[in-house]
């Protein structure tokens, strides 16, 4: 269903849900790592990549995941560059 063909009532319902559950529409970041072949996450709602990377620093081999609409996703190439620059001290 394209935005042009969406009925007005459905648009109103979706708008109301997005307003009511705003936290699900936002992107936040979490530190993650593997411990004994088990994937772990910090479950903190870090607003920035650097905050998440700081949280993950004590864990060897940490990485950062983005959480969008409640679902974790892989970082984009640009987001990954920011984390790598922080991790390896290459701020340019």
N, C-alpha and C positions, 0 to 999 in steps of 0.2 A: 504494500500500500504506500503510495507516494504521498508527500505532504499536500500535494494539490488535490488528491482524491480522498483525503481523510475527512470523514464526516465531522461537522462542528462539535457535536457532543463528545466524540472521542478525543478531539483536541482539548476540550475543556477538562475532561477527566485526566488526561495525561499531564496537563498543566498543573492541576490540583495535586496530583501525586508527586510531581517534581518539586512543587513548593513544600508539600508536607514532609517529604523525605529528602531534603536538600543534601544531607550528608552522603547519600548514595550517588549524587550527581558530581561530587567533587573528587578530585584526584589527590591522593596522599601517598606517601612513600613509607616503606618498611624495610628494616634491615633483615637479611635472611642468611642462613648458613646451613651446612649439613653436619650433623653430629651422629656418628655411628650409622651412616646410611639413612638417617631420618632427616627430612627437611624441616627446619625450624624457622620461625619468624618472630620478630619482637612484638608484633601486634600493637605498636604505638602508632598513632596517626601523625607522622612527621610531615609538616607542611612543605619542607624543601628536601632536595636530594642530599645536601650537605648534612642536615640534621640526621637523616637516616644513616648516612655513612658514618657519622660520629658515633651513633648508637651501635653500629656493627663493628667498629674498629677492634674492640676486645676479642672478637671471635676470629680465629684464623680462617682465611678463605671466605670471608663474608661477601655478600653481594646485596644489591638493593633491588627491590621490586616496586613497581607502581601498582596501586590499588585504585581501580576505576569502577564506579558503580558496584562496589562491594566485591569485585573479582580481581585477583592479582593478574598482572600482565608483565611481560618482559619490557625492559626499558627500551626506548627508542635509541637510535645511534647517537643523537645529540645528548640525551640524558645520560647515556653510558659514558660519553666523553667527560661530562662534568664529574661523575663519580670517580673515573680513572684519574683525572687531574687532581682531585682531592687525595685519593689513596696514595698516589705516587709523587705528590708534591710538585706537579707540573702546572701550576697556575700561570697562564700566559695572558 
